[in-house]
């Protein structure tokens, strides 16, 4: 009697438990040599009848191995993904990309961000001059510098971190995921699942730096010209020199920190790390805009970012005449906020919500919008 070879060597059939996000559970029988994509198609037929009429439906879903938290690859077989009998798989829908904003909104926002940077550059100069006139300037900025040490980038949203650790993720890994995904719990969780088997998952983020020598105490101040002119007494030059050193240290602490994920993605395209950092700095850490800048004429240049607004312009004059802005410029915290937003635009929301700096930023935004409409 003739027996077909495929009957003799038939693949082992596994019974796996599939769970959908709506709570539906069922057992699915699948041969070891079946592709994950085929298994996913069968699951969709079971939990979402009619959905396969859309050819994109399969690619919009993914299967996750519950025990290892690994996203299964569609082109691999069940055996290659090391799925065992009675394993649990989770069927989830991939997060849809955000809808692109209207072109009018993009244009207005880009214009405001471009002008805001110039405004901040000029306001920083004004704030430094005003604060230097304060007889307690050195003490004020020592306190501000200490506040900066406590409020450094090491901080993490405690509520978001607790949510991830309660799910079972290691704290150090959860912290890294939150920083990579701008404190979004959902995106951080997806990143953690996707990088479970990544050997570099616990490696430090690129661009991190140490602030071990950030203390302003004991700094040897270089000679500097006195505020009142050459006839000023030598003994009165020291506070001004010390204040200059504090300004320098504050600026170094607030140096631009590029988005690590964007750096990696752009360097994988073949760009040098230095030019990638320049591109992200020019384009406010926006990866797509940075890529276009690298492929285009690279305008504006990084040097253009240090140019302030015309001090005689109606916009700048209106800002300086605003009482709320005038009062805010005498607060060291406002200067710190300007420095931070200048180099790290993603932190703008934090300062907008701050009770001391928020009113100043609100007035600047209102003045800009008012003059822009007229």
SVG drawing of the C-alpha trace seen along z (x, -y; Angstrom):
<svg xmlns="http://www.w3.org/2000/svg" viewBox="-18 -105 60 107">
<polyline fill="none" stroke="black" stroke-width="0.4" points="0.0,0.0 1.3,-3.5 1.3,-6.1 1.9,-9.8 5.2,-11.1 3.6,-14.2 1.3,-12.0 4.2,-10.2 6.1,-13.3 3.1,-15.5 4.0,-18.5 3.1,-18.4 -0.2,-20.2 -0.1,-22.5 -2.9,-23.8 -2.4,-27.4 -4.6,-29.7 -5.3,-33.1 -6.5,-36.1 -7.9,-39.3 -7.9,-42.7 -11.7,-42.6 -11.4,-39.6 -12.2,-36.9 -10.3,-33.7 -10.2,-30.5 -8.0,-27.5 -6.4,-27.4 -4.9,-24.4 -2.0,-25.2 0.8,-23.0 4.3,-23.8 5.3,-24.6 2.5,-27.2 3.6,-30.8 2.7,-33.3 0.9,-35.4 -1.4,-32.4 -2.1,-31.9 -2.9,-35.6 -5.3,-35.4 -7.2,-32.5 -7.4,-34.4 -8.9,-37.4 -11.5,-35.3 -12.5,-34.0 -12.6,-37.3 -13.4,-39.8 -15.5,-38.2 -15.4,-40.2 -12.3,-42.2 -10.2,-40.3 -12.0,-42.0 -9.6,-44.8 -6.1,-43.5 -4.4,-45.8 -6.2,-44.3 -3.6,-41.6 -0.7,-44.0 -2.5,-46.2 -2.5,-43.5 0.3,-41.6 0.6,-38.5 2.6,-38.6 3.9,-35.6 2.6,-36.3 5.4,-34.4 8.3,-36.1 6.5,-39.4 7.9,-38.9 6.2,-40.2 6.0,-37.3 7.4,-37.8 4.8,-37.2 7.3,-35.5 8.5,-33.0 6.9,-29.7 5.4,-28.7 8.3,-26.3 10.9,-29.1 9.2,-31.3 9.6,-28.5 5.9,-28.4 5.0,-25.4 1.8,-23.5 -0.6,-25.3 1.3,-28.6 -0.7,-31.8 -0.7,-34.4 -2.2,-37.9 -3.7,-39.4 -3.5,-43.2 -4.1,-45.9 -1.1,-48.1 -1.2,-51.7 -2.3,-53.8 0.0,-56.7 -1.4,-60.1 -3.2,-62.0 -1.1,-64.7 -2.2,-68.2 -3.5,-70.7 -0.9,-72.5 -2.1,-75.9 -1.5,-74.7 2.0,-73.4 3.0,-76.7 1.7,-78.8 3.4,-76.6 6.7,-76.5 6.6,-80.3 6.0,-80.7 8.8,-78.2 11.3,-80.0 10.4,-83.4 10.3,-82.1 13.8,-80.9 15.0,-84.4 12.9,-85.9 14.4,-83.7 18.0,-84.4 17.4,-88.2 15.4,-87.8 18.2,-85.8 20.6,-88.7 18.2,-91.1 17.5,-88.9 21.2,-88.4 21.8,-92.2 18.9,-92.8 19.8,-90.1 23.4,-91.2 22.3,-94.6 20.8,-92.9 23.1,-93.2 22.2,-89.7 22.7,-88.3 25.5,-85.8 23.4,-84.3 20.3,-84.2 22.1,-82.3 23.8,-79.9 20.3,-79.0 19.1,-78.7 22.0,-76.5 21.3,-74.3 17.7,-74.1 18.9,-73.1 20.9,-70.3 17.8,-68.9 15.7,-69.4 18.1,-67.8 17.0,-65.4 17.3,-62.4 13.8,-63.0 11.1,-60.7 7.3,-60.8 6.8,-58.8 3.2,-57.8 4.2,-56.5 7.2,-54.6 5.0,-53.0 2.5,-51.8 5.3,-50.1 7.0,-48.5 3.6,-47.2 3.3,-45.4 6.5,-43.6 9.1,-45.6 12.5,-46.2 12.7,-49.8 15.9,-50.7 14.5,-49.5 11.2,-51.2 13.0,-54.5 14.8,-54.2 11.6,-53.4 9.9,-56.5 12.7,-58.8 12.8,-57.4 9.0,-57.9 8.6,-61.3 7.0,-59.8 4.2,-58.1 3.2,-54.9 1.6,-53.3 4.5,-53.9 7.0,-53.0 5.2,-49.7 5.2,-48.9 9.0,-49.7 9.7,-47.4 7.8,-44.5 9.5,-45.0 12.9,-45.1 12.6,-42.2 15.2,-40.1 17.4,-43.1 20.9,-42.6 21.3,-46.4 18.1,-47.1 19.9,-48.0 22.6,-50.0 22.7,-53.7 21.1,-56.2 23.4,-58.1 23.9,-61.7 23.8,-61.2 26.4,-63.1 27.7,-63.4 27.3,-66.4 29.8,-65.4 31.7,-68.7 28.6,-70.9 28.9,-72.5 29.6,-76.2 31.3,-76.3 35.1,-76.8 35.2,-78.0 38.3,-80.0 36.9,-83.0 39.0,-84.4 39.5,-88.2 36.6,-90.1 35.8,-93.7 33.8,-95.4 30.2,-96.5 30.8,-100.1 33.9,-100.6 37.7,-100.6 37.6,-102.8 35.7,-100.2 37.5,-98.9 39.2,-95.5 37.3,-94.0 34.0,-94.7 34.9,-92.7 34.8,-89.3 31.0,-89.0 30.6,-89.9 33.2,-87.3 31.6,-84.7 28.2,-85.4 29.8,-85.0 31.0,-81.6 27.6,-80.6 26.0,-81.7 28.5,-79.5 27.8,-76.5 24.0,-76.9 24.5,-77.1 26.6,-73.9 24.0,-72.0 21.3,-73.1 23.2,-72.0 21.0,-70.5 20.2,-66.8 19.2,-65.1 16.4,-62.5 18.4,-59.2 16.0,-57.3 16.2,-59.9 20.0,-59.9 20.2,-56.1 17.6,-56.1 19.4,-58.9 22.9,-57.4 21.6,-54.1 20.9,-56.0 24.6,-56.7 24.9,-60.2 27.7,-61.2 26.7,-61.6 27.9,-65.3 25.7,-66.3 22.8,-64.3 23.0,-66.2 23.1,-69.5 20.1,-68.5 18.1,-67.6 19.1,-70.8 18.0,-73.0 14.7,-71.1 13.7,-70.9 14.4,-67.1 11.9,-66.3 13.3,-63.3 11.5,-63.7 12.4,-67.4 16.0,-66.7 16.2,-64.1 14.9,-66.6 17.5,-69.1 20.3,-66.6 19.2,-65.8 18.5,-69.4 20.5,-72.7 20.9,-72.6 19.4,-75.9 19.2,-77.4 22.6,-76.5 23.3,-75.7 25.1,-79.1 21.8,-80.9 20.2,-79.5 22.2,-81.9 20.9,-85.0 18.3,-87.0 15.4,-89.1 15.8,-92.7 15.7,-94.7 14.0,-97.6 11.2,-95.3 7.6,-96.1 7.3,-92.5 10.3,-92.7 9.4,-96.1 5.8,-95.0 7.2,-92.0 9.6,-94.2 6.8,-96.6 4.5,-93.9 4.4,-94.2 4.3,-90.4 7.3,-89.9 9.2,-92.7 8.6,-91.2 9.5,-87.7 12.8,-88.8 13.9,-89.6 13.3,-86.0 16.3,-83.7 14.0,-80.8 12.7,-82.6 16.3,-82.7 16.7,-79.0 13.4,-78.3 14.5,-80.4 17.9,-78.5 16.2,-75.1 13.6,-75.8 16.3,-77.3 18.2,-74.0 15.4,-71.5 12.1,-72.7 10.3,-69.5 10.5,-70.9 8.4,-73.9 5.2,-72.3 6.9,-71.9 7.7,-75.6 4.3,-76.6 2.7,-74.8 5.0,-76.2 3.3,-78.8 6.3,-81.2 7.3,-80.9 4.0,-80.0 2.4,-83.5 5.5,-85.0 5.4,-82.4 1.6,-82.9 2.1,-86.7 4.8,-86.2 2.6,-83.8 -0.4,-86.2 1.7,-89.2 3.1,-87.2 -0.3,-85.9 -1.8,-89.4 0.9,-91.0 1.0,-88.1 -2.8,-88.5 -2.5,-92.3"/>
</svg>
